[in-house]
């Protein structure tokens, strides 16, 4: 890194959007380290309109513009480039003249209920996997499009362009339509082996194939900011650059490993609303083992693939907190429950009593998450957690044990023993869960950085700019820039966790 020590400071802007909120973070890079500056933050969430869950696109775009205004006022002339990352699977359609055809529908909407089974009547499940390499989840883009076709949606008849959520915002920022690689791989109709849309399969489903753009890789420069936005924001010379636009792709880029890119001797967990756990590979892995374990091949940065599995993550905690606050529960300060209250409740609760399978349908969108958890324990013949702390401890232990279950699958797919798990993202603030992960998995856990997705977004922009040479060098910068915490298994509790894991496997049945 000596060659970059005297470079002029460069500033990049990440617009990082998740299902519950977003933020604009500037990354200032001096050639050795990256420093972050939060400029704007906003909330997000789906809205129920006549029984359908939509994303409020006008509100989101207003927030994006407000964040750009804040960035322009603070550091406008310094911004080299801007990139957007969001969650996967969801999309928008544009019609003639690039007319937006309605608000995007949220992946948690019930329109995909039963749609996988209908899909497999047309194309066998094994063939869908062979052409996509993706794990089967009912909200994947393929089943959303099939739901529209089954409902005879007029939007499919008039649509001319398909843009996934980050593609949509990149188009709004630059005027250029593209389908970025890492997000395209979440659709279940991108063929990672052929490295192109699985158009023969789409045709068998009767879905239009003319909607899709040529796939663009992370690091692609789309062009300058729209002139109207230059005038309103004062950001004069910034380019729009594609990061790993799927938030997990950017998060995995931020893993501070010193291993060579694409090695399978470590595992990652991107811990937020979802916990995405897997290994990084230099090529797709589409075989019977991956299919049987229901893992997925999703695109990564720098020519890598993310071989991973979705696990329900902080969503379970978020929904418990939301439900209790709606019911008027108060924390230690007499105010509505905050995250510190939840951490204290977990700390005083007895561990390893009852478990849930975090990934069953009952927990996808319940109206009362604590009740759904209690009902699951009752149905499976376990002690029913009655206090808030007992419910939260049940959630924490279950997620940690699910990590152990998936870790074994990662080792089977990668063919190597894994001694280190890197946990990145906002969920690393839950210190008890990080320690429980180490205890349950019996291995070293390295937690951090917290702002993983934005950091990966920013460093991909730095790679595109030539400020760093490649992904390995970007990770070297990240190791030099951000502190991490290390958790080791508590050996005196090993037998208890081993016994708990056997009981947890019964629950998974």
N, C-alpha and C positions, 0 to 999 in steps of 0.2 A: 504493500500500500504506500510505499515511500513516494512513488511517482505522483501521488495526489495530494501530498501534504500542503502544498502551497497554492492549491487551486482557489479561485474566487468562490465565495459562498454562493450556493444555488438554492432556490426555494421551489418546492413542488407542492401542489395542493391536492389532497385526497378528499373526495366526497364519498363517505362511507355510510351506506344505508343498510339498516337491518329491519327486521319485521316489527320491532318495537320502537325504533328511533334511528336518528342519523346525526352526523356531525361533519363539519368541515375542519380538517386538520392540515396545517401547513407543516412541511418538513424542511428544515434548513440544514443543508449538508455542506460541511466545510472541507471535505476531502478525507476526513478521518471518522467523524461521528455525525450522527443524525440527531437533531433536537426537534421536538414537537411543540406546536403552539395551536391550541384549540381556538378557533375563531367563531364558531357558531354551532349550536346544538338544537335539535328539534325532535318532537315525538312523532311516532308513526303507529298505525294500526288499521286493521280492516274496518269497513263500515257496512252494516247490513242494510241493503236497500231491497225491499220487497222480497226478502228471503234469500238474497244472494249476497255473498261477502265480496265487496270490492275494495281495492286500494284507492285511496283518494288522491288521484294523480294531480289535479289542479293544486291541492294543498301541498303535496310533495314538491311540485315544481316551484311554487311560491317560496318554499323554504330553501330550495336550491339557489334560487335567485337572491334571496335575502343573505344567504351565506356567501355568495359571490360578492355581493355589495360590501359585506363586512371584510372579506379578503381584499377587495379592491381598495377600501379605505385604509386598511392596515399595511398592506405590502404589495399593492397592485403592480408596480413596476418591476418587482423582483420575481414574480411568478413565471417560471419557465414552462410549466405544463400543468394540466388538470386531468385527473382520471377518476372514474366512478366505479365503485363495486357495490353489489347488492346480493341478496339471496338468490337462489336458483329457481328453476322450473316455471316461474310466472312470466307472462308475456303480454304484449299489446299487438294489435293489428292495425295497419294503415291501409286506407282505401285509395281511390283515385285522387290524384293531386296531393298525396300524403296526408289525407284527412284521417285523424285519429278516430277509430271505430270503438268508442266507448272506453270506460275505465277498465283497467286490467282487473281480472277476478283473482281473489286470494286463493292460494293453494289449499287452505283449510276449508274451503267451501265444499258443501256436500254433493256437488254435481258429479264428482268422480266415484261416489259410492257404487260398488258393484261393477265399475267400468273395466277393471282388469279382467274379470271373468268373461265379459263380453268380448274383450279384445282377443283373448286366447281362443275364442271360437272362430275367429277369422285367421289369425296367425298364431301357431302354437307357441306356448311360453318359451320353449327351448330355442325356437327360431328368433323370437324377440331378443332373447339374451345374446344369441350368437351375433346378431347384427348391431347390438348396442353396448354389450358388456356392462349394462347398468343393473343395479339392484332394483327389485320390484317394490315400488311404493305407489299407492293409489293416486297420489297427487302429482306424479311425474307429468311432464308436459304432454306426452303422448296421450294420456288418458283424459287430460283436459280438452285436447282437440277432439278426441273421439266423443266426449260428452257433448260438445258443441254440435258435432255431426249428428249424433243420435237425437238431439233436440231440434234438428233442422234449423240451426241458427242462420239467419240471413247474413251475419257478418262474414261467415266463411265464403259465401257466394260473391261478395264484393271486395274481399280483402286482396291486396296486392303485395303487401310486405309484412313480414313477421319480425318483430324485434323483442328480444328478451328485456327484462327490466333495465339492466345497465345499458343495453344497446339503445333503448328508448331515450335514456337521459344523455347518452353520448350524441345521439342524433339531435336532440333539442339543443345541445351545447354547440355542435359543430355544423349541423346540416347534412352530415354524412351518415348514411345508413350502413351498418355492418352487423355481422353476427360474430361475436368474440368467442374464441375457442373454448375457454374453460366453462363458460356458461352454456354453450351449445351442447357440451357433453352431458349436461344434466337432464336433457329432454327425453331420453330413451329412444331417440331416432337419429342419433349421430353414431356412425360406425367408427370406433377408435382405431381399428385395424386398417381400414381403407382411408381413414382420415378425411371423411366427407359425410354429408348427410346420407342416411340410409333410405334413399329415394325409392328403391324397389319395394321396401317394406311399407313405406308411406302410401305408395300406389295400391298395394294390396288392401290397405285400410280405407282406400277411397279418399285420402286426404290430399289436398293440393300441394304440389311440390314446387310450384313457381314462386312461392312466398319467400323462399329462403335466399339470403345473400351468400356470397362466397365467404368462407370462414376466415377470420382474421386472428392472428396470433397476438398474445400479450407483447407489448412493446411497439405495436403498430401506431404510427402517427396518423391520425385522421385528418388533421388540418387545424387552422386557426379557430379561435372562438368566433361565433357569429358576430357580425358587425354591430347588430343591435345590442348585444350583450356587452361588447367592448364599450359602447357609448354609455350604457347605464351603470356599468360596474367600475370602469376605469382600469380594467385589466387589459393592457394594450397588446402584449406580445406573447401571451400564453398559447401553447398548442394543446389540442385535445389528444391525449395518449391513452391507449388501452392498457390498463393494468391486467392482472388476473382478475377479470371483472366479477367472477363468482367469489363471494367473500371468503369462502374457505380456501380457494386457491391463493388469494393474497395472504391469508392467515398462515398457511403452510409455508409460503415463501419466507415469512418472518421467523421461522423456527431457527434458533441460534445454534444449530448443529455444526460441528466441524467436519462431519462426514462428507464424502464426495456426493455431489448431487445425484439422486437416483439410487442411492444405496438403501438396503432394506434391513440394516442392523439397528434401527431405532424406529419407534412409533410416535405418532403425534395424536393429540386430541385438541381440536379447535373447539373450545368450550364456551358456548353462549346459549341461546335459546335451544339450539341443537348441540349435541356433542358429536363431532365428526371424527371418527377414530380410524386410523389406517397407517399405511406405509407409503413411502414414495418409491416409484419405480421408473426405470429408464424407458420402459415400453409398456403397452397394454398387456394385461393378463386376462385373457378370455378363455377359460377352460372349465372343466366340470367342477373342480374344487371351488372356484370363485362363484360359479352358479349355485352349487349346493349350499354354500355358506351365505348366499345372497349379499355378496359384496358388490362393489360398483367400481367401474373404471371412469374416473372423471379427470378432465384435463388439468394439468399443472403448468407452472411457468418453466421456461427454459427447456422445453421439450420433454418434460416429465409427465407421468400419470400419477394420479392419486388413487390408490387402491384402498377403498375405505368402506365403512359402514356407518349409517346414520343411527344415532342413539338419542333418545329424548333427553335433553339436558336441563338447563336452568328453567325451562318452560314450566316444569313441575313446581319449582319453588315460586316462580313468578305468579302462577295461577293460584297457589295457596294464599300467598300474600294478598293478591287482588280480592279473592273471595272473602277473606277475613276482614279486610278493610271495608268492603261493602257492607259487611254485617256489623260494623261498628267496633271491632276489636281495637284495643289500645295497647301501645307499647309501654316500655318502662318510663318514658317521659310523659305519658298521658296523651301522646299524639298517635295518629295512625301508625301501624307497624312499619318500621323501616328494616333495612337489611341487617343492621346490628341486632335488632330484636330477634330476627330469625336465627342469626348465628348463636345468640345466647340460648335460645330455646333448644337448638340442636345440642349444644354443649352440655346441658343439664339432663338431657334425655338418655335413657338406657339404650346402648347400641345393640345391633344385631338381634332384634326381637322378631320383626316381621319384614317381609319383602314384597315388592311388586315387580312385575315385568314392565319397565318404563315404556315399552314400545307397543303395547296393545292399543287397539282402537279406542278403548274407553278414555284414554288420556289425551287424545288428539285435540278435542274441543269440548270438554265437559262444561256444564254450567256451574258446577260446584266441585272443584278439584279435590278438596279434603274429603268430601263424601264419596267421590269416585275411588279414592285410595282406600278408605275404610271398607267400602263395598267389595273391592277386590280382595282384601285380606279376609273378609268374612266368607266370600265365595270359595277361597282356596284353603279354608280351615285353619287359618293362622290367628294369633291374638290380634284383636282389632285395636289399632292405635286410636286412643280417645282424646288425648291432649294435643295441642298444636305441636309441642316439641316431639312427641312420639310420632306424629305424622311426618314431620320434617326429617327426623332421624331415619324413618323407614325409607324416605325418598333418597336421602344421602347414601345410606348403605346400599340400596338397590342399584343406584347409578355406579357406585364404585365396583360392585360385584359384576355389573354388566361390562365394565371396562375389562375386568379379568377374563370374562368369557370371550370377549372380542379380541383381546390380546392373544389368546391361544389360537384363534383363527388367523390373525396376522402372521404369527410364526409359521403356521401350516402353509399359508400361501407364499410367504417369502422364503421359506426353507431355512430360516436362521433363528437362533435364540435372540430375543430382544431383552436387553438389560436396562434400557433407558426409555422412558416415555416423556416426551415434551408436551406439556399442556400450555397452550397459548390462548389469549383472549380474555374477555372480561370475567369469565368464570374463575380465573385464577385468584380473584379476590376472595373466593370462598376457601380459606385456608384449611378448614376442616375437611372439605371434599378432596383437596389435593393430598392431604395426609392419608385420608381413607383410601385414595387411589393407590398410594404407595403400599399401604398395609394389605389391601385386597389383592393387588397384583404381585406383591413380593419383589418389587424392583424399584430402582431409583426413578424419582419423578423430578423433572426440572420444569418449574412453572414460570412463565413469562416469555416474551413481554405481554403486558396487558393489552395495549392498543395494537394487537397483532395485525388485524386486517388493514388498518390504515397504514401501518409501517410497511407491510408487504406491498401495498398499493404504491406508496411513495418510492420505495426502492426499485420497483419495476420501472417507474418513470425515470429514475436515475440511471438504470441500465439503458433504457431507450435513448437517453440524453448522452450516453457515453461517459458519464461521470464515474461509473463503476463498470467493470468489464463483463461480469457475468453473475449468476446466482450465487456461486460460492463466495465471491468477493462481497456481494451484497450482504450475505449472512455474516461475514467477518465484520462488516461495519455494524451490523445489528448487535453482535456480541460485544463490541467495543462501546456501544451507545446506551444499552439498557441493562439494568440489573435483573437478575433472575433469582428465584428461591429454589433450594434443593430440599427434597423430602426423601427420607430413607425409611424402609419398613421398620415398624416397631416390633422387634423380634419376640418380645414377651407375649404379644397378642397373635402370633402366627397361627397357633392351633385354633384359636377362636375364629379367625377369619377362614381357615380351611374348613372347619365345621359349618360355618355360615354359608360357604360357597356350595357345599353339598345340598343344603336346604334350599338355597336359591335356585339350583338346577331343577329341583322338583317344581318350584313355582313356574319356571320357564316352560315346563311341559304343558 
